[in-house]
């Protein structure tokens, strides 16, 4: 016996996973871990018994519901499903999967569609952040086909504009949780910054890297992870996040001067594996750090070009992540008021994900499922 839970399988940005309506999941939250692990086929490096794609970026879940905030349309609750372990992390958020939240909300009737384009105001429950998504909806239908291309995804799709608002202090209410733009951990200069995502940023050369390595090269360096994980735990303690052992925040960034026409070169860790491309939220945190004097990356970054909404480009292993910034003056210098990015999404499959009854007894289902 198996039970079907309605779900949509979708790519959002450079990530992929399942999107659920919260009303279709059991009210008993203690059952969610088992459901998601079974859906993705974890723990198993092949994830052969589920829809997972054997990597962290293809083992993600979005749980959507009408928003409890008056200034938002939907609540977006993110869950990161582990590949190798029987664990689900509800602490972080995901800016790439965010690209699919607007289309999901429209397709499932949570948000009324407009002719031309539809704006969806999204509350990121995990961090408290607010994002406005602008979805192409000609003729009152979500358009997935288009000419927008993003590095890390083959082909093109319809552009989805994500405007990140109120990014500062996503977890700690401060841009620099320790009050310092730069400090030392284990003898290494670091910047601890919280903007859309709490991160620990280091110069690549200080930790024995170039900052231009491929994801495969970084993944094979066990000594590197053994070195930086204790540093990450100390960073979490200093940022007020407590004991972050087993948690995925704060994330790790190593940076270097740009090689091409970008503003900075970056390698992003999630945190025990290198990201194949670059997380959007981590990119926003890096942009904030690059524009703040006194950080480890301020001297490495190429200055922004002049313009009303300048572009900030991050060179990652397979291309670039482009952010469009809205800048202001706080009296002490330039600050970022909002960061926007173009993503694409594609609905791959819709229907029901099958969960064995030993994991989800029928009597435990939410009412109406």
C-alpha positions, 0 to 999 in steps of 0.5 A: 500500500502506498499513498499519493501526496499531490506534488509538482516536480520542478526545476527552479534556477539551477536546483530541482525538487518537489513543490507541495501545498502545505495543506496536502501534508500531514498536520503532524510535522514529525511525519515530514522527515520520513515522507521527504526522505522516502520521496527522494530515496534517501539515504542512498548515494544513488537515490535510486528509490526516489526522485532525488538526483544524487546531489544536494541541489537536486534534493530540495523541497518547497512547501507553499501555503497562503501567507500569514503576512498581510504584505505577502501572497504566499509563504515559502518553507524550504527543506533540504533533503540529505542524500547520504544521511536520513536527515532533513534540514529546515534551517536554510532557504534556497534562492534557486528553488524560489524561482519556481514558487511563483509559477507553482502558486499560480498553477495551483490557484493560490495566487490569481493570474494576471494577463501579461505578467503576475507579481507574487509576493513571497515570504521566506518562512525560514529566514523571514525575508520577502521576495517579489517574483515577476512571472510571465503570464501572457493570456493568463497562463504561466509561460515557461518557454523563452529566451532567458539563459542562466549559467548551469542550466542547458537551453533557455526559458521565460525570465523570472525576476526575483527582487530580494527585499530586507536581506540584511540580518536574515538570521541575526538581524545584523549585516555583521553579527559580530560587529566586525567586517573582518576578524580571524578564526584559526589564524585566517582572516574571515568576514562573517556576514548575514545578508539573505544567508549567513556566510563565512567568507575567506580569501581563497589563497589564505586557505591554500586555494586559488578560487578558480577550482572546479567543483570536482577538484574541491570535492576531492580535497578531504583535508580542506573540509577537515580544516574549514569545518571547525572554523565554520562551527566557530563562525556559527558560535560567534554569529549567535547561531549556537552549535551549528554541528550538523546544520548547513548554516553558516555557509562557506565562501572562498573568493579571489579576484575575477578572472573574466569580466565579473566582479569577483570569483567565488566558490560556494560550499553547502557546506560539506560539498562545493556548490556546482554553480552558486547559491543566489542567497550566498551571492547576495551575501557576497555582494554585500561584503564586496561593497563594504570597506574593511571586509576580506573581499573588498580589495579583491572585487572589481568596482561596480560600473555606473548606472541606476541599477548596476550589475554585480557578477559572480564568477563560479565554476560553470559561468556567472551569477548576475545580480542587479542591485538597487543602491542607496547612501546610508551616510557612511557610503553606498549600501544595497537596498535590494538585489534582483536576479533573473532566473528560469524554471520548468515544470517537469512533472505533476501528479502525486509522489507515492509514500509507503504506508509504513511511513505514512499511514492513511489515517495520518493524512491531512484532512482533505488529502 
